[in-house]
């Protein structure tokens, strides 16, 4: 997957969890949980959705690597 595909998947998954959230307004190093006011369940659902849409298994231990868009893109593009 390339960066654009990852960003599109993230935006699509997020739209189902927090429809008012707009990833395009965030910096790549912003903490997604804080910037988008996601509680722990919302963020967990976001990670689960990313895994399902990307076809990648994302272990719970790796979720800290997904807290920023930069980290999310780097993780899913590996």
Buried (B, 14 or more C-beta within 10 A) or exposed (E): BEEEBBBBBBEEBBBEBBEEBEBEEBEEEBEBBEBBEBEEEBBBBBBEBBBEBBEEEBEEEBBEBBBBBEBBBBBBEE
